Amino acid sequence: MKKFSKLSSVLALSAAVCVGSATAAESLTVVSWGGAYTKSQRMAYSDPFTAKTGIEIIDEDKSGNGLAGLRAQAEAGNVTWDIVDILEGDAILACDEGIAQELDYEKDLNPGADGTPVMEDFVEGSLSGCYVPTIVYATLFSYNDTAFPGEKPKTIADVFNIEKFPGKRALEKKPDANLEWALAADGVPYDEVYDVLSTPEGVERAFAKLDTIKDSVIWWDAGAQPPQLLADGEVAIASAYNGRIFNAQVVEKQPFTIIWDGQMYELDGYIVPKGAPNKKAAMDYLRFATDTQRLADQTKYISYGPARQSSAPLVSTHAETGVEMAPHMPTTPVNFKTPIKKDAEFWADNGDELRQRFNAWLVQ
């Protein structure tokens, strides 16, 4: 009887520990961008993680204001997010401000499935202390084929040539990418864009070039807008995220063509907020979601390139349509001949000033 009582006590204690652990991490709040992108993460990362651990993933589509939200939570001493999907520049700021968890990459992440060490497997220079990139994506231009029955635009210079390629343009309502493209269209070599933009004269030159198309621009501020503007014929050419155009082309059968020239490619990925309420489970999710197979799996649902080299050979076909995904990746060699790498540190250092200047220019 005493043995039974002792065993019962042990079992009860074990059950209590298990219940306590489950209560501590019954769910994780993962902040992302919404739409097709959050769906791709859920299919590739979150649902398999839940199946493996029993931990529910709660999606909050607030990455558009992720850094501001994280700052506010940190200032209030009430961090409610466990994982935040964020752009590289904002991640650098979050790390510098001490509101993102610093990482020991070789310890906190899995090596490549082919044995490649973590620090050699991810995009060079992308593991900046607190950040784990998951995708390489591009903001680029696309046009509606019906807008140009004759010669088609092929370059950034063509996008800015309203006379030769008439029609409205859709541009995102921020200076990022637009200033770089303006300089590229004005003849600055793509690999010298930031050298020029780092000078007062370069900034003036970029805004002067934007002036030449300003009257023909419709400004957008949500990723779903450019494909809709193209489909409705409201614009002839639009800047857009490559994943949105892929969905319109392949799933919705829209007559769109991508201009890969001058694609502005950048990294998107995860940080764990300092003070995350479920830190251990968040770190488990981070390790799981950023492994070789998971990053390759995401390409089944959206056309963004995986940020690990070991994932590239595992890229296969689109889950819904069966099309081969490699030709639609920004990093596929034929698409990657003349890219512009967004300089995250440049925008972290100069973004506030340039955005103020851009907003003032908009209302002039």
C-alpha positions as CSV (number, residue, x, y, z in Angstrom):
1,M,0.0,0.0,0.0
2,K,2.9,2.3,0.9
3,K,4.6,1.5,-2.4
4,F,1.4,2.2,-4.3
5,S,1.0,5.5,-2.4
6,K,4.6,6.4,-3.3
7,L,4.1,5.5,-6.9
8,S,0.8,7.5,-7.0
9,S,2.7,10.5,-5.6
10,V,5.4,10.3,-8.3
11,L,2.8,9.9,-11.0
12,A,0.8,12.9,-9.7
13,L,4.0,15.0,-9.5
14,S,4.9,14.0,-13.1
15,A,1.4,14.8,-14.3
16,A,1.6,18.2,-12.6
17,V,4.9,18.9,-14.2
18,C,3.5,17.9,-17.6
19,V,0.4,20.0,-17.2
20,G,2.5,22.9,-16.0
21,S,4.8,22.6,-19.1
22,A,1.8,22.4,-21.4
23,T,0.2,25.4,-19.8
24,A,3.4,27.4,-20.2
25,A,3.5,26.7,-23.9
26,E,0.0,25.6,-25.0
27,S,0.4,28.1,-27.8
28,L,2.9,30.5,-29.5
29,T,2.0,33.8,-31.0
30,V,3.8,34.2,-34.4
31,V,3.6,37.6,-36.0
32,S,3.8,37.7,-39.8
33,W,2.6,39.6,-42.9
34,G,-0.8,37.9,-43.7
35,G,-2.2,36.6,-46.9
36,A,-0.4,34.0,-49.0
37,Y,2.8,34.5,-47.1
38,T,1.4,33.6,-43.7
39,K,-0.4,30.7,-45.3
40,S,2.9,29.5,-46.7
41,Q,4.5,29.6,-43.3
42,R,1.5,27.8,-41.7
43,M,1.7,25.0,-44.3
44,A,5.5,24.6,-44.2
45,Y,6.3,25.5,-40.6
46,S,3.4,25.9,-38.1
47,D,1.1,23.0,-38.8
48,P,4.0,20.5,-38.9
49,F,5.4,22.0,-35.6
50,T,1.9,21.7,-34.0
51,A,1.7,18.1,-35.2
52,K,5.1,17.4,-33.7
53,T,4.7,19.2,-30.3
54,G,1.0,19.8,-29.7
55,I,1.7,23.5,-29.4
56,E,-0.9,25.7,-31.2
57,I,0.4,28.5,-33.4
58,I,-1.6,31.7,-33.2
59,D,-1.0,34.0,-36.2
60,E,-1.0,37.8,-35.8
61,D,-0.7,39.6,-39.1
62,K,1.1,42.7,-37.8
63,S,4.5,42.5,-39.3
64,G,3.8,45.7,-41.3
65,N,4.3,47.5,-37.9
66,G,6.3,44.8,-36.3
67,L,9.2,46.9,-35.0
68,A,6.9,49.7,-33.7
69,G,4.8,47.1,-32.0
70,L,7.8,45.4,-30.4
71,R,9.1,48.7,-29.2
72,A,5.8,49.5,-27.6
73,Q,5.5,46.1,-25.9
74,A,9.1,46.4,-24.6
75,E,8.5,49.9,-23.3
76,A,5.3,48.8,-21.5
77,G,7.1,45.8,-20.0
78,N,4.4,43.6,-21.5
79,V,5.8,41.5,-24.4
80,T,3.0,39.3,-25.8
81,W,4.7,38.1,-29.1
82,D,6.8,35.0,-29.2
83,I,8.2,35.1,-32.8
84,V,8.2,38.1,-35.1
85,D,8.7,37.9,-38.9
86,I,10.6,41.0,-39.8
87,L,12.7,42.6,-42.5
88,E,16.5,42.5,-42.2
89,G,16.9,46.3,-41.5
90,D,14.3,46.3,-38.8
91,A,15.9,43.2,-37.2
92,I,19.2,45.0,-37.0
93,L,17.5,47.9,-35.3
94,A,15.7,45.6,-32.8
95,C,19.0,43.9,-32.0
96,D,20.8,47.2,-31.5
97,E,18.0,48.4,-29.2
98,G,18.2,45.3,-27.1
99,I,14.6,44.2,-27.8
100,A,15.4,41.1,-29.7
101,Q,17.0,37.9,-28.3
102,E,20.7,37.5,-29.2
103,L,21.4,34.1,-30.7
104,D,24.2,31.5,-30.6
105,Y,23.6,30.3,-34.2
106,E,25.6,27.1,-34.1
107,K,23.9,26.1,-30.8
108,D,20.4,27.5,-31.5
109,L,19.9,26.3,-35.1
110,N,20.3,23.0,-36.9
111,P,23.2,22.6,-39.4
112,G,22.2,22.0,-43.0
113,A,20.7,18.7,-43.8
114,D,23.9,18.0,-45.9
115,G,26.1,18.8,-42.9
116,T,26.9,22.4,-43.8
117,P,27.6,24.4,-40.7
118,V,25.0,27.1,-39.9
119,M,27.3,30.0,-40.4
120,E,28.2,28.8,-43.9
121,D,24.7,27.7,-45.0
122,F,22.7,30.9,-44.7
123,V,23.0,33.9,-47.1
124,E,26.4,35.4,-46.5
125,G,26.4,38.2,-43.9
126,S,22.7,37.6,-42.9
127,L,23.2,36.2,-39.4
128,S,23.6,39.5,-37.8
129,G,23.3,38.6,-34.1
130,C,19.5,38.3,-33.4
131,Y,18.2,37.5,-36.9
132,V,17.5,34.3,-38.8
133,P,16.5,34.9,-42.4
134,T,14.0,32.4,-44.0
135,I,13.5,33.8,-47.5
136,V,15.1,35.8,-50.2
137,Y,12.3,37.8,-51.9
138,A,12.2,40.6,-54.5
139,T,10.3,43.7,-55.1
140,L,10.3,44.2,-58.8
141,F,8.2,45.4,-61.7
142,S,5.5,43.6,-63.6
143,Y,3.3,44.6,-66.5
144,N,0.0,43.5,-67.9
145,D,0.7,42.0,-71.4
146,T,-2.4,43.7,-72.8
147,A,-1.0,47.1,-72.1
148,F,1.9,46.7,-74.6
149,P,0.7,44.9,-77.8
150,G,4.0,45.8,-79.5
151,E,7.4,46.2,-77.9
152,K,7.6,45.2,-74.2
153,P,9.4,46.9,-71.4
154,K,12.5,45.0,-70.2
155,T,14.5,47.3,-68.0
156,I,14.2,49.7,-65.1
157,A,14.9,52.5,-67.6
158,D,11.9,51.4,-69.6
159,V,9.7,51.6,-66.5
160,F,10.6,55.3,-66.3
161,N,10.1,55.9,-70.0
162,I,6.5,57.1,-70.1
163,E,6.7,58.2,-73.8
164,K,7.9,54.9,-75.2
165,F,5.8,52.8,-72.8
166,P,2.8,54.9,-71.9
167,G,0.4,54.2,-69.0
168,K,0.2,54.6,-65.3
169,R,2.7,53.1,-62.9
170,A,2.0,51.7,-59.4
171,L,4.7,52.3,-56.8
172,E,4.9,51.5,-53.2
173,K,4.3,54.6,-51.0
174,K,7.8,54.7,-49.5
175,P,11.3,55.7,-50.7
176,D,12.8,52.3,-50.3
177,A,13.5,50.8,-53.7
178,N,12.0,53.8,-55.5
179,L,15.1,55.9,-54.9
180,E,17.4,53.1,-56.0
181,W,15.4,52.5,-59.1
182,A,15.3,56.2,-60.0
183,L,19.1,56.3,-59.9
184,A,19.4,53.0,-61.9
185,A,17.0,54.5,-64.5
186,D,19.1,57.6,-64.6
187,G,22.1,55.6,-65.6
188,V,23.8,54.8,-62.3
189,P,25.4,51.3,-62.5
190,Y,23.4,48.9,-60.2
191,D,26.4,48.1,-58.0
192,E,27.1,51.9,-57.4
193,V,23.5,52.9,-56.5
194,Y,24.2,53.1,-52.8
195,D,27.5,55.0,-53.3
196,V,25.5,57.7,-55.1
197,L,22.5,57.6,-52.8
198,S,24.8,58.1,-49.8
199,T,25.5,61.7,-51.0
200,P,23.2,64.7,-50.9
201,E,23.7,65.1,-54.7
202,G,22.6,61.5,-55.2
203,V,19.5,62.0,-53.2
204,E,18.6,65.1,-55.2
205,R,19.3,63.2,-58.4
206,A,17.0,60.3,-57.4
207,F,14.1,62.7,-56.5
208,A,14.6,64.6,-59.7
209,K,14.2,61.3,-61.7
210,L,11.1,60.4,-59.7
211,D,9.7,63.8,-60.6
212,T,9.7,62.7,-64.3
213,I,7.0,60.1,-63.6
214,K,5.3,61.5,-60.5
215,D,2.2,62.6,-62.3
216,S,1.7,59.0,-63.7
217,V,2.0,57.2,-60.4
218,I,-0.7,55.5,-58.3
219,W,0.7,54.8,-54.9
220,W,0.1,51.5,-53.1
221,D,0.7,50.5,-49.4
222,A,-0.6,46.9,-49.3
223,G,0.9,43.9,-51.2
224,A,-2.5,42.8,-52.6
225,Q,-3.0,46.1,-54.4
226,P,-0.5,46.0,-57.4
227,P,-1.8,42.7,-58.9
228,Q,-5.4,44.1,-58.6
229,L,-4.4,47.4,-60.2
230,L,-2.7,45.6,-63.1
231,A,-5.7,43.2,-63.5
232,D,-8.2,46.1,-63.5
233,G,-6.1,48.0,-66.1
234,E,-5.7,51.0,-63.8
235,V,-1.9,50.8,-64.3
236,A,0.3,49.4,-67.1
237,I,3.3,48.6,-64.9
238,A,3.5,48.0,-61.1
239,S,6.1,47.4,-58.6
240,A,5.1,44.4,-56.5
241,Y,6.4,41.5,-54.4
242,N,7.4,38.7,-56.7
243,G,5.3,36.2,-54.7
244,R,2.2,38.2,-55.3
245,I,2.8,38.3,-59.0
246,F,3.6,34.6,-59.1
247,N,0.2,33.9,-57.5
248,A,-1.6,36.2,-60.0
249,Q,0.2,34.6,-63.0
250,V,0.1,30.9,-62.0
251,V,-3.0,30.5,-59.8
252,E,-5.2,33.3,-61.1
253,K,-4.0,33.0,-64.8
254,Q,-3.5,36.8,-65.1
255,P,-1.5,37.9,-68.3
256,F,1.3,39.4,-66.3
257,T,5.0,39.4,-67.1
258,I,7.8,40.0,-64.6
259,I,10.7,42.4,-65.4
260,W,13.6,40.7,-63.5
261,D,16.0,43.5,-64.4
262,G,16.9,45.5,-61.3
263,Q,14.9,43.4,-58.9
264,M,15.4,44.7,-55.4
265,Y,16.0,41.6,-53.4
266,E,16.1,41.5,-49.6
267,L,15.8,39.1,-46.7
268,D,12.9,38.4,-44.5
269,G,13.0,36.2,-41.4
270,Y,12.5,35.7,-37.7
271,I,13.5,37.3,-34.4
272,V,12.5,36.2,-30.9
273,P,11.6,39.2,-28.8
274,K,13.5,39.7,-25.6
275,G,11.0,38.8,-22.8
276,A,8.9,36.5,-25.1
277,P,6.4,34.9,-22.8
278,N,7.2,31.4,-24.1
279,K,10.9,31.7,-24.8
280,K,11.8,28.0,-24.7
281,A,9.0,26.9,-27.1
282,A,9.8,29.9,-29.3
283,M,13.4,28.8,-29.6
284,D,12.2,25.3,-30.4
285,Y,10.0,26.8,-33.2
286,L,12.8,28.9,-34.5
287,R,15.1,25.8,-34.8
288,F,12.3,23.8,-36.5
289,A,11.1,26.4,-38.9
290,T,14.5,27.4,-40.1
291,D,15.9,24.0,-40.9
292,T,16.8,22.9,-44.4
293,Q,13.6,20.9,-45.1
294,R,11.2,23.5,-43.8
295,L,12.7,26.3,-45.9
296,A,12.5,24.1,-49.0
297,D,8.9,23.2,-48.1
298,Q,7.8,26.8,-48.1
299,T,8.6,27.1,-51.8
300,K,5.8,24.7,-52.5
301,Y,3.4,27.5,-51.5
302,I,5.1,30.8,-52.5
303,S,7.8,31.8,-54.9
304,Y,10.4,33.1,-52.5
305,G,13.9,31.6,-52.4
306,P,15.0,29.8,-49.3
307,A,17.8,31.6,-47.3
308,R,19.8,28.4,-46.8
309,Q,22.0,26.9,-49.6
310,S,21.2,23.4,-48.4
311,S,17.5,24.0,-49.2
312,A,18.0,24.9,-52.8
313,P,18.4,21.3,-54.1
314,L,15.1,20.4,-52.3
315,V,13.0,23.0,-54.1
316,S,10.3,21.1,-56.0
317,T,6.9,21.9,-57.4
318,H,4.0,24.2,-56.4
319,A,1.5,22.3,-54.2
320,E,-1.6,23.7,-55.9
321,T,-0.7,23.8,-59.6
322,G,2.3,21.4,-59.9
323,V,4.5,23.9,-61.8
324,E,8.2,23.7,-61.2
325,M,9.1,26.4,-58.7
326,A,12.8,27.0,-59.5
327,P,12.1,29.2,-62.6
328,H,10.0,31.5,-60.4
329,M,12.6,32.0,-57.7
330,P,14.3,35.4,-57.6
331,T,17.7,33.7,-57.0
332,T,17.5,31.4,-60.1
333,P,20.5,32.4,-62.2
334,V,18.5,33.5,-65.3
335,N,16.4,35.8,-63.1
336,F,19.4,37.0,-61.0
337,K,21.6,38.6,-63.7
338,T,21.1,42.2,-62.7
339,P,19.7,42.4,-59.2
340,I,20.1,45.2,-56.6
341,K,20.7,44.0,-53.0
342,K,18.8,46.2,-50.6
343,D,21.3,47.6,-48.2
344,A,19.6,47.0,-44.9
345,E,22.2,49.0,-42.9
346,F,21.9,52.0,-45.2
347,W,18.2,52.1,-44.6
348,A,18.6,51.5,-40.9
349,D,20.9,54.5,-40.7
350,N,19.2,56.8,-43.2
351,G,15.6,55.6,-43.4
352,D,13.9,58.0,-41.0
353,E,15.4,61.0,-42.8
354,L,14.7,59.8,-46.3
355,R,11.1,58.9,-45.4
356,Q,10.5,62.3,-44.0
357,R,11.9,63.8,-47.2
358,F,9.8,61.4,-49.3
359,N,6.6,62.2,-47.5
360,A,7.2,65.9,-48.0
361,W,7.9,65.3,-51.7
362,L,4.7,63.5,-52.1
363,V,2.6,66.5,-51.1
364,Q,4.6,69.0,-53.2
